[in-house]
Amino acid sequence: MKNVATKLMMICALALAVGMFLAAPALAKDKIVVGFSQIGAESAWRVANTESITSEAAKRPNIELKFSDAQQKQENQIKAIRNFIAQGVDVIAFSPVVETGWTPVLKEAKRAGIPVILSDRAVDTEDDTLWVTFMGSDFVEEGRRSAKWLAENYDRLKNADKSSDVINVVELQGTVGSAPAIDRKTGFEEVMKNYPQFKVIKSQSGDFTRSKGKEVMEAFLKAEGAKIDVLYAHNDDMAIGAIQAIEEFGLKPGKDIIIVSIDAVRGAFEAMIEGKLNCTVECSPLLGPQLFDAVEDLMAGKTLPKRIVTNEGVFPQEVAAKELPNRKY
């Protein structure tokens, strides 16, 4: 009897151990594991974007976020995505630093059965089945809005009545090869074809950073000086850096040089209140709720639209003081 009892105890113990082993993956799946690769922290916009994503993940008990900062290097993002694949996350989301060069690693994710969500920026790949959805702003439309505002308001701001005269524009582009830099330039040029008096005389990347924006604007001023009528900056941080360069050059930003930029961060509203920036076109970084709603829908078996566009506005200098208290970034 003792032998029988001993055997029964051993069988029960073994069954319990097997049960615990089988239950472990199920318990782990109580949470949706999301791997997110961020570009870096190159601007106030990006910092707000990261905060929106990390804080939203923390609010949701069913989400486990694995976050990686690429420090603005594509190779770091590719490495992070491969790490996420190796860890067997449920969903991969990332904001690509540039548009091209993603096909091999996205194919790896697809072979592993891990869906990919593009956040804020798109990729350039012939196979659009490599990603589920792209959510974020319409960068081309932001460029169009910048150009439309400029064309409609320049004469008023400069007290000009000679619209046929040449208006010299300098452009601070974003990171070379990035979706917003390409698209914001495209949208701006598309509208400006209808206003031939506006002529872009200098265009160079400021890499979306305040310091680089200042450095490039200094070079523009050294080459063109008072000939510059307008600055179009692909983001607010570059514009704010350029404002410092304009002041150091002895000109008045917002008056001697009309400035329109993109993002609508708090710093841009503060600059508008000071009269140093004329208009900012919104590009909301607050994508966290939208991202994790999409993740939950995806894991629930729902079909996501291929393109999810955020709603955004245009904020001229006149509304800055009223709008500033409402800004969340």
N, C-alpha and C positions, 0 to 999 in steps of 0.2 A: 504493500500500500504506500509505503514511503516513497518507493521509486515512482509509482504512478503520480503521487502528489507532486513530487519534485518535477516530473516531466510536465505536468499541467502548469505549474508555476513558471517554468521556463518558456512554455508556449505562450502563456499570457504576457510575460515580459517581452517576448519577441514581437507579439502582435501589437503591444503598446508602442514599442520602439518604431515599428514599421508605420503605425498610424501617425505617430508624431512626425516622422520623416515625410510622409505623404502630405500632411497638413501644412508643413512649413511653407512650401511654395504658395499654397492658397492664402495663407496669412500675409505673405509678402505682397500678394496681388490685391490686398485691401487698399493699397495705394497705387496710384498711377505714377510711374517713374518717368520724369521728363528730363531729358538732357538738353540744356540750352547753351549755345556758344555765342557769346557777345563779342562785338568788334573790339571794344575797349572802353576808354573813358576820355575820348578826344574832345568832348564838348559838354556844355551844360545840358544840352538835349540828350546826349547819350547817357549821362549820369541819371537823369530823370527817367529815361527808358528802363535802365537797369533797376532803379528803385521801384518802378511800377511792376516789373516782372517778379522781383524777389518778394516784395511785400504782398502781392496778390497770391503768390504761391503759399506764403506763410499763413494766409487767411483760410486756405482750403485744406481741411484735414485729410482729404483723399488724394492730395498731390504731394509727391516727393520730388523736389527740384535738385538736379545736379547742374551746377552753374560753372561755366569756364570763361575766363577773360582772355581774349586772343591778343591783346595789346596791339591791335591794328595790323596784325600779320596773318595772311591767308594760311601759311603753313601751320600756324598754331591752331587755327580753326579746323583745318583738315585733321590734324592730330587729335583734337578734342572729339570730333565726330567719330573717328575710328575708336576712340576710347569708349564712347557711349555705346557703339555697336558691340564692342567686346563685353561690356557690362550687361548687355541685353535690356536696355531701357525700353519702355513702351512706346515713347514718342521722342523724336529729335526735332528741336526747333532751333533756328539760328538766323542771325542777321548777317548776311555775307558782306565781307569787307570790299570785295570787288565782284563783278558779274560773272566772269569767266573762270574756267579751271575746276569746276565742281563735279563734272560728270562722273569721273571714276569713283569718288567717295560716295556719291549719291547712289550709284549702282550697287555699291557694297551694302548700303543701308537697305535698299530694295531687296537684295538677295537674302538679307537677314530678316526680312518681313517687318521692318520698322518704318512706320510712316514718318514723313518729313514735312514740317510746316516752315515756310519762309516768313520771317517777321521783319517788317520795315523795308527790306530791300529784296529785289528779285535776283534770279540767276539767269545766265544766258546758256541754255542747253536745248538741243534739238528734241529731246525726249521729255515732254512735260508730265509724263507719268512718274518721274523720279521724285516728285513732290506733290503733296495733296492740295495745299492751298497757299496762296500768298496774301498776307494781310498787311495793310499799311496805307500810306498816303499815295496819291497820284502825283508823282514828282513832275511829270510833264505839265500837268495842270497848275502846279505851283509856279513853274516857270512862266506859264501863260498869264497867270494872275499878277505876277510881278511886273511883266511887260505891260499888261493892260492898265494897271494902276499908274505906272510911270507915264505912259502915253496920254492918259486922261488928265493927269495932274501936274505935269512938268511946267507947262506955261503959267499956270496959276501960282505955283511955288516960286518960280523965278521972275514973276511979273513980266513975262515975255509975250510978245505979240508977233514974233517972227518965226512961226513954226517951220518955215522952209529952211532956216539956217541949220547948219550942221550942229548936232548935239553929241559931244564926245562922251562915250561910255567906256568905263573900265570894268572888267569882270573878274571877280575872285571865285574860281571854280573849286569844287570839293575835291576829294581824293580821286586821283586819276584812275579811271576804269570802274569807279563805283556807280551804281545805278542812279543815285540822286544827282551826282555831278553830270552824268550823261543826259539824263532826262530833263533836269532843270535848265540846262543849256539849250536843249532841243525845243522845249516849250517857249522859252524866252525868244529865241530866234524865229520861231514860227509866227509869233505875233508881230515882232519887230519888222518883218518883211513888209508889213502894211504901213510902216512909218519910217520911210527911208531917211528922214532927217536924223534919226538916231544911228550913230555909227560906233560899233565896238572897236576901239583903237588898241586896247590891250586886254589880254585874257590869259590868266595863269592860275595854276592850282595853289590854293592856300591850305590844302589838306584838312579842311574843316576845323583848324585850330586857331585860337586867338593870336598866338605868337607868330605863326606863319602868315596869317592874314596881315598883321602889322608889317612884317618883313617884306611881303610882296607889294603892299601898298606903298611902302617907302620907295621901292624900286620904280613903281608906276609914277610917283610924284617926281622923282629925280629925273625921269625921262620926259614926262609930259607937263608937270607942274600945273599952272593955272589953266591949262587947256582942258583939264578934266572937268566935265559938267556933272557926270553921274557915276555912282558906284553901284553895281549890281553884285551882291554877295550871295553865294549859294547857302550860307547859313549865318546866323546872328553872331556867333563867336568870331568869325573872320571879320564881320562888319565892325564889331566892337574893337578888335585889334586895329583895323584900318582907321577908325575914328581917332585913335591915339596918334597914329602916324600923320593924319591930316592936321591935327592940332599942332603937333611938333613942327610941321612944315609951315605953320603960320596962316593956315586957312581955317574957315569955320565949317565943320561937318554939319550937314543938314541945311546949310544956307549956300555957301560957295559951291559945295558939292552935294547934290541930292543923293540920298542913300536909301535903297530898298534892299531888304534881305529876307531870308526865309528861316522859319522855325517858330517864332513867337515865344521865346523864352523870357523870363522875367527881366533879364539884363537888357533885352531889346526895348521893353516897355520903359524901363528906367532911363535908357538913352533917349527915347522919344520924348519923355517928360522934360528932359534937359534940353530938348530941341536939337539933338545931335544926330538923330536918325529919323527918317521921314515915314517909313512904312515897313511893317513886317508881315509876311504871309505865313499863316499857321501850318505847322506840320507836327501833329500831336505825337508825343512820345509815350503817352499813357496807354500802352497796348496790353498791359498785363491782364485785365479782366477779359478782353476780347480773345487773347491767346488761350487762356485756360478754359474759357467757355468752349472754344473750338476743340481743345484737347478732350474735354469731357464728352462733347458730342461725338467726336471721332471714336472714342473708346466705347461709346454706347451703340455704335453701329450706324450712326447717322451719316449722310453724305454731305460734305461741306462744299460750298461754292468754290470755284477755282480762284476767284478774286474777291477779297473782302476789303472795301475801301472805307477809310475813316472820314468822318465829316469834319470839315475845317473851314476857317474864315480868313478874312483879310483885315488887318488892323492898322489904320493910318494914325499918324501922330495925334490927331485931334481927339481920339478916343482913349488914348493911353492911360491918362490919369484915372478915368472912370473904370477901365478894364483891369488895371494892375491888381487890385485886391482879389479879383476872381481867378487870377492865374494860379495854377497848381504846380508849375515848374518854371 
